Amino acid sequence: MSLAGQGVVAIWNDITPEGRADFYEWHNREHMPERVGIPGFRRGRRYVALDGTPEFFTLYETDSPEVLAGADYLDRLNHPTPWTQRAIAQFRNLARSLCRVALSLGTGQGGMIMTLRYDVAAGREEEQRRLLAHRILPALVDRPGIVGVHLCLADRAASGIETEEKKGRAKALIPNWVILVEGGGEVALLEAACREMLAAETLLAAGAAEPVERGLYRLE
């Protein structure tokens, strides 16, 4: 697998114009170093949108999904720094999922990433999983320009835990199904492969529920 562990924190957000400069300084200097310093957190990455919304996508990789409901992470979430409280008050259009990695294939990490987030109709989860895990994603990872494909499924209980940090920011949507496709070459190759193999119509036919939110992001 090309992800660094079996757990993922996936966050999409916009930021208010007046909070933008502070967001970058906070995210670079405090937030990401703080998060990857938590035991079990392996890596953090921030992306900015080339196409789609919200503007920012942040990805953290952890040893396991259990890390995301563990004491060390919850202690940090329940004791946000003053800078964190100030920065997250400027978040808008927030979506956040704490996920287990259901599938991760590929050779490495890319400078671009396509994200898809959506829900699946009750009773059709296995149909959707089979489509992705056995047909689409193994073929997609072999396409030119693709270096990683990942299927991440939300842990609703962990994602819904109330914390002090959560009280200070906008209410977040919790996408249940998250697909990440990493590109390591031309952006056109990534876009073409995802357009062909991950068309909304294909996912909907196997039980996905509208809307299928799609965004193309560049690593910052």
C-alpha positions as CSV (number, residue, x, y, z in Angstrom):
1,M,0.0,0.0,0.0
2,S,1.2,3.5,-0.6
3,L,-0.6,5.1,2.3
4,A,1.6,5.1,5.5
5,G,-0.9,3.3,7.7
6,Q,-4.4,1.9,8.1
7,G,-6.1,5.1,9.5
8,V,-6.9,8.4,7.7
9,V,-8.1,11.8,8.7
10,A,-9.5,13.5,5.6
11,I,-10.5,17.2,5.9
12,W,-11.9,19.6,3.3
13,N,-12.4,23.3,4.2
14,D,-12.6,26.8,3.0
15,I,-11.2,29.7,5.0
16,T,-12.5,33.3,5.3
17,P,-10.5,36.0,3.5
18,E,-9.6,37.7,6.8
19,G,-8.4,34.4,8.2
20,R,-6.4,33.2,5.3
21,A,-2.9,34.5,6.2
22,D,-3.3,33.3,9.8
23,F,-4.5,29.9,8.6
24,Y,-1.3,29.3,6.5
25,E,1.0,30.3,9.4
26,W,-0.9,28.3,11.9
27,H,-1.2,25.2,9.7
28,N,2.5,25.3,8.7
29,R,4.1,26.3,12.1
30,E,1.8,24.7,14.7
31,H,-1.0,22.5,13.5
32,M,0.7,20.0,11.3
33,P,3.8,19.6,13.5
34,E,1.4,19.1,16.5
35,R,-0.7,16.5,14.8
36,V,2.2,14.4,13.4
37,G,3.8,14.5,16.8
38,I,0.8,12.6,18.3
39,P,1.8,8.9,18.8
40,G,0.4,6.8,15.9
41,F,0.3,9.7,13.4
42,R,2.7,9.1,10.6
43,R,2.3,11.9,8.0
44,G,0.4,15.0,7.2
45,R,-0.2,16.7,3.8
46,R,-2.1,19.8,2.8
47,Y,-3.4,20.4,-0.8
48,V,-5.0,23.4,-2.5
49,A,-7.7,23.1,-5.1
50,L,-7.0,23.2,-8.8
51,D,-10.6,22.4,-9.6
52,G,-13.5,22.0,-7.2
53,T,-14.4,23.0,-3.6
54,P,-13.7,23.5,-0.8
55,E,-10.3,25.1,-1.4
56,F,-8.2,23.0,1.0
57,F,-7.8,19.3,1.5
58,T,-5.7,18.0,4.4
59,L,-4.7,14.3,4.8
60,Y,-3.3,12.7,7.9
61,E,-2.2,9.0,7.9
62,T,-2.1,7.0,11.1
63,D,-0.9,3.5,12.2
64,S,-4.5,2.3,12.7
65,P,-8.1,3.6,12.9
66,E,-7.9,3.0,16.7
67,V,-5.4,5.9,16.9
68,L,-8.2,8.3,15.9
69,A,-10.4,7.4,18.9
70,G,-7.4,7.0,21.2
71,A,-6.5,9.0,24.3
72,D,-3.5,10.9,22.8
73,Y,-5.5,12.3,19.9
74,L,-8.6,13.1,22.0
75,D,-6.4,14.9,24.6
76,R,-5.1,17.2,21.8
77,L,-8.6,17.8,20.5
78,N,-9.9,18.6,24.0
79,H,-7.1,21.1,24.7
80,P,-6.8,23.3,21.6
81,T,-4.2,26.0,21.7
82,P,-5.3,29.7,21.5
83,W,-3.9,29.8,18.0
84,T,-6.0,26.8,17.0
85,Q,-9.1,28.3,18.5
86,R,-8.6,31.5,16.5
87,A,-7.7,29.7,13.3
88,I,-10.6,27.2,13.2
89,A,-13.2,29.8,13.9
90,Q,-12.5,31.0,10.3
91,F,-13.2,27.6,8.7
92,R,-16.1,27.4,6.3
93,N,-17.7,24.5,4.3
94,L,-16.1,21.9,6.4
95,A,-16.1,18.2,5.8
96,R,-14.2,15.8,8.0
97,S,-14.0,12.0,8.1
98,L,-12.0,9.7,10.4
99,C,-11.5,6.6,8.3
100,R,-10.2,3.1,8.1
101,V,-8.3,2.3,5.0
102,A,-10.2,-0.4,3.1
103,L,-7.8,-0.5,0.2
104,S,-4.5,1.2,-0.7
105,L,-2.6,0.4,-3.9
106,G,0.3,2.1,-5.7
107,T,3.9,2.9,-5.7
108,G,4.1,6.2,-3.8
109,Q,2.7,9.6,-3.3
110,G,1.8,12.2,-5.9
111,G,1.9,15.9,-6.2
112,M,-1.7,16.0,-7.2
113,I,-4.8,14.2,-5.8
114,M,-8.4,13.7,-6.9
115,T,-10.8,13.3,-4.0
116,L,-14.3,11.8,-4.3
117,R,-16.7,11.8,-1.2
118,Y,-20.2,10.5,-1.1
119,D,-22.6,8.2,0.7
120,V,-23.9,4.8,-0.4
121,A,-27.5,3.6,-0.1
122,A,-28.3,1.3,2.8
123,G,-28.0,-2.3,1.8
124,R,-25.7,-1.6,-1.2
125,E,-22.4,-1.1,0.6
126,E,-21.0,-4.5,-0.4
127,E,-22.0,-3.9,-4.0
128,Q,-20.1,-0.6,-4.0
129,R,-17.1,-2.1,-2.3
130,R,-16.8,-4.9,-4.7
131,L,-17.0,-2.6,-7.7
132,L,-14.2,-0.4,-6.3
133,A,-12.0,-3.0,-4.7
134,H,-12.2,-5.7,-7.4
135,R,-12.8,-3.8,-10.6
136,I,-12.2,-0.1,-10.7
137,L,-9.3,0.7,-8.4
138,P,-6.9,-2.2,-9.3
139,A,-7.3,-1.2,-13.0
140,L,-7.0,2.6,-12.2
141,V,-3.7,2.3,-10.4
142,D,-2.1,0.8,-13.6
143,R,-3.1,3.8,-15.7
144,P,-0.3,6.2,-16.9
145,G,0.4,9.0,-14.4
146,I,-1.3,7.3,-11.4
147,V,0.9,6.5,-8.4
148,G,-1.7,5.6,-5.8
149,V,-5.4,4.8,-5.3
150,H,-7.1,4.5,-1.9
151,L,-10.6,3.7,-0.6
152,C,-11.3,5.0,2.9
153,L,-14.5,4.3,4.9
154,A,-15.6,6.6,7.7
155,D,-15.8,5.5,11.3
156,R,-19.0,7.4,12.1
157,A,-18.6,6.9,15.9
158,A,-15.0,8.3,16.0
159,S,-15.9,11.1,13.5
160,G,-18.8,12.1,15.7
161,I,-17.0,12.3,19.0
162,E,-17.7,15.7,20.6
163,T,-14.5,17.6,21.6
164,E,-13.6,21.1,22.7
165,E,-12.0,21.8,19.3
166,K,-15.2,20.8,17.5
167,K,-17.2,23.3,19.6
168,G,-15.1,26.1,18.2
169,R,-15.6,25.5,14.5
170,A,-18.4,25.2,12.0
171,K,-20.4,21.9,12.0
172,A,-18.7,19.4,9.7
173,L,-20.2,17.0,7.2
174,I,-19.0,13.4,7.6
175,P,-18.5,11.8,4.1
176,N,-18.9,8.0,4.6
177,W,-17.0,6.9,1.4
178,V,-13.8,8.6,0.4
179,I,-11.8,7.7,-2.8
180,L,-8.3,9.3,-3.2
181,V,-6.4,9.0,-6.5
182,E,-2.8,10.3,-6.5
183,G,-1.1,11.5,-9.7
184,G,2.6,11.8,-10.2
185,G,2.8,13.3,-13.7
186,E,0.7,15.5,-15.9
187,V,-2.6,16.7,-14.4
188,A,-4.4,15.8,-17.6
189,L,-3.5,12.1,-17.1
190,L,-5.1,12.1,-13.6
191,E,-8.2,13.9,-14.8
192,A,-8.7,11.6,-17.8
193,A,-8.3,8.4,-15.8
194,C,-10.7,9.5,-13.1
195,R,-13.2,10.8,-15.6
196,E,-13.2,7.5,-17.4
197,M,-13.1,5.1,-14.6
198,L,-14.8,6.9,-11.7
199,A,-17.6,8.5,-13.5
200,A,-20.5,9.4,-11.2
201,E,-22.9,7.3,-13.3
202,T,-20.7,4.2,-12.7
203,L,-20.7,4.8,-8.9
204,L,-24.4,5.6,-8.8
205,A,-25.3,2.4,-10.7
206,A,-23.7,0.4,-7.8
207,G,-25.5,2.2,-5.0
208,A,-23.7,5.5,-4.5
209,A,-26.0,8.3,-3.5
210,E,-25.9,11.8,-5.0
211,P,-24.1,14.1,-4.8
212,V,-20.7,12.6,-5.6
213,E,-18.4,15.5,-4.6
214,R,-15.2,15.6,-6.6
215,G,-12.2,17.9,-6.3
216,L,-8.7,18.1,-7.9
217,Y,-5.9,19.3,-5.5
218,R,-2.3,20.2,-5.7
219,L,0.2,19.4,-2.9
220,E,1.3,22.5,-1.0
